[in-house]
Amino acid sequence: MSYWTYILCNTPLGTLYVGMTNDIIAGFTKRYGIKRLVYFEEFATPGDAIAREKTLKRWTRAWKVALIERENPNWDDLYDGLARWS
């Protein structure tokens, strides 16, 4: 089983939400009303994913934006590609 740490936003450079889940495909948008998956990391254990989530939550907004822009410079919604992949 995989565990995921992720960053969601409502619009590019909008509100950011950092979370952790064991099922990144199953309706994360229903819970938060934030529709765009802009960053994610996969982990083998829930402890590792939770630790990364806590680390990212302590980061400044500028650091989170830099991380997203390094991996996803156009702030594309990665959900569609992930849904096709799984």
Summary of the structure (lengths in Angstrom):
residues: 86
radius of gyration: 12.0
end to end distance: 12.5
largest distance: 31.9
contacts: 222
relative contact order: 0.23
helix: 42%
strand: 24%
